[in-house]
């Protein structure tokens, strides 16, 4: 982390409750966050980066094979782990944030448990913190251009204007930026939430309409590790970095 940048939050929510269907058959008996890449579980890659950045608390939601994941997380000393239990109902990304809201400061970082990245000149959390504007933003998304995304073969997610304001990729088009799964979120984004399970896209769509969804381009390299086939090239890239 760049020493001159103060983190916008000391807490992150780590999304770890999903079924990991694209990672089958590895997830038939193992939760995706515990699938090993480069010698350690995916979730430990994420939690180690939080610790390195100085983030003190991680709120981790659990659902699929929750006992195994929770037992693994109990072994960690840093960051401090708080479990958001979704055993009774998987709430998806939006519902998961709303359930955990009472454990989260304003703002808070939110990221997927399967993120693997190599920082550029400035770390991911420092990049978000440096650009955060609490008066203008409901959420700030860490985005990566196609050349910085390994194992990714999609069409991208967002367009971004020079001020960082986002718009969705148009149907049939290619968008220059891909969402890394890492964001900085204000509690304003979570207001008037629907009941039960729902995607963060519901919140994002409202913020887009209000001109309050922003992005920042990441200067490092991000690895999508969504399938078993992505593991070997990710391990090779990490070994050479």
Secondary structure, 3 states (H helix, E strand, C coil): CCCCCCCCCCEEEEECCCCCHHHCCCCCCCCHHHCEECCEEHHHHHHHHHHHHCCCEEEEEECCCHHHHHHHHCCCCCCEEEEEECCCCCCHHHHHHHHHHHHCCCCEEEEECCCEEECCCCCHHHHHHHHCCCCCCCEEEEEEEHHHEECCCCCCCEEECCCCEEEECCCCCCCCEEEEEEEEECHHHHCCCCCCCCCCHHHHHHHHHCCCEEEEECCCEEECCCCCHHHHHHHHHHHHC
